[in-house]
Amino acid sequence: MRFFTEGLGFKVSDYMGERAAFLRCSVEHHTVLVMAAPVSFLHHTSWQVDDIDEVGRGAHAMLEGAPERHIWGLGRHHAGANFFWYLKDPGGNFSEYYSDMDTIPEDELWSPEVLHGLAGLYSWGPPPPPSFLEPEDLAALMTGAHSAG
């Protein structure tokens, strides 16, 4: 987190307990979520679309002929209040379609909250699958099995 805040000038929007922080470099609620983990890895990429209809259309297009790509959604996050749908992209990585994220146009009007448990993760929708919270290939990431050579 220090790299982003002290090195790059990101600002803290909210915390998830003592394990994670939602950080921003624009007026969007968050650009990055940094979280304590046993190894550094990219959890997912996010793709902003115009509205909740585009979230649904994008997810349905990704699922057409490949329903196994579904991970989690449709739902609404608590932190950022955005609509979301998570899928596996063609490379097998987590990918999120989202819309309507909160904005923070004036820093002095915002005080970071400390969010706890799953209530901090989402307001409504299905619960996240265990593989979203603890990636199934974490052991491979820890041993470097994903790295070349």
JOCORFEN-V555078 format. One record per residue. N is the residue number from 1. PSI is psi in whole degrees, -180 to 180 (none if undefined). OMEGA is omega as a letter, one per 40 degrees, with the letter a starting at -180 (NA if undefined). D_LAST is the distance of its C-alpha to the last C-alpha in whole Angstrom. Layout:
N & PSI & OMEGA & D_LAST
N & PSI & OMEGA & D_LAST
//
This chain:
1 & -38 & a & 30
2 & -37 & i & 31
3 & -46 & a & 28
4 & -43 & a & 30
5 & -50 & a & 34
6 & -37 & a & 34
7 & -42 & a & 31
8 & -8 & i & 32
9 & 16 & i & 35
10 & 157 & i & 34
11 & 148 & i & 37
12 & 127 & i & 37
13 & -49 & i & 39
14 & 164 & i & 39
15 & 150 & i & 37
16 & 94 & a & 36
17 & -138 & i & 37
18 & 5 & a & 35
19 & -21 & a & 32
20 & 159 & i & 32
21 & 136 & i & 33
22 & 122 & a & 34
23 & 150 & a & 34
24 & 152 & i & 35
25 & 14 & i & 35
26 & -164 & i & 38
27 & -12 & i & 41
28 & 144 & a & 39
29 & -46 & i & 39
30 & 146 & i & 35
31 & -32 & a & 32
32 & 144 & i & 29
33 & 121 & i & 29
34 & 138 & a & 28
35 & 141 & i & 27
36 & 133 & i & 27
37 & 159 & a & 24
38 & -14 & i & 22
39 & 150 & i & 19
40 & 130 & i & 19
41 & 158 & i & 18
42 & 119 & a & 20
43 & -50 & i & 22
44 & 161 & i & 24
45 & 158 & a & 25
46 & 143 & a & 29
47 & 111 & a & 31
48 & 133 & i & 35
49 & 173 & a & 37
50 & -40 & a & 41
51 & -180 & a & 42
52 & -31 & i & 42
53 & -40 & i & 43
54 & -34 & i & 40
55 & -50 & a & 38
56 & -44 & i & 39
57 & -42 & i & 39
58 & -44 & i & 35
59 & -44 & a & 34
60 & -37 & i & 37
61 & -41 & i & 35
62 & -32 & a & 32
63 & -18 & a & 33
64 & 115 & a & 35
65 & -2 & i & 34
66 & 62 & a & 31
67 & -19 & i & 32
68 & -11 & i & 29
69 & -18 & a & 28
70 & 132 & i & 31
71 & -57 & a & 30
72 & 131 & i & 33
73 & 179 & e & 36
74 & 143 & i & 38
75 & -175 & i & 39
76 & 124 & i & 40
77 & 151 & i & 38
78 & -55 & i & 41
79 & 115 & a & 39
80 & -20 & i & 39
81 & 21 & a & 41
82 & 152 & i & 39
83 & 148 & a & 39
84 & 159 & i & 36
85 & 122 & a & 34
86 & 137 & i & 30
87 & 168 & i & 28
88 & 130 & i & 25
89 & 175 & a & 24
90 & -23 & i & 23
91 & -2 & i & 19
92 & 9 & i & 20
93 & 153 & i & 21
94 & 138 & i & 24
95 & 140 & a & 26
96 & 130 & i & 30
97 & 134 & i & 33
98 & 160 & i & 35
99 & 163 & i & 39
100 & 41 & i & 42
101 & 146 & i & 40
102 & 150 & i & 42
103 & 154 & i & 43
104 & 84 & a & 44
105 & -24 & a & 46
106 & 113 & a & 47
107 & -39 & a & 45
108 & -13 & i & 49
109 & 0 & a & 50
110 & 132 & i & 46
111 & 122 & i & 46
112 & 139 & i & 43
113 & 158 & i & 43
114 & 112 & a & 41
115 & 147 & a & 40
116 & 141 & i & 40
117 & -165 & a & 38
118 & -23 & i & 38
119 & -30 & i & 41
120 & -19 & a & 39
121 & -42 & a & 37
122 & 151 & i & 39
123 & -41 & i & 43
124 & 164 & a & 43
125 & -180 & i & 41
126 & 158 & i & 39
127 & 153 & i & 37
128 & 144 & i & 34
129 & 154 & i & 32
130 & -35 & a & 30
131 & -21 & i & 26
132 & -39 & a & 27
133 & -35 & i & 28
134 & 97 & a & 25
135 & 137 & a & 22
136 & -26 & a & 22
137 & 22 & a & 18
138 & -39 & i & 18
139 & -40 & i & 17
140 & -39 & i & 14
141 & -41 & a & 14
142 & -33 & a & 15
143 & -3 & i & 13
144 & 14 & a & 10
145 & -18 & i & 9
146 & -14 & a & 9
147 & 152 & a & 7
148 & 138 & i & 4
149 & none & NA & 0
//
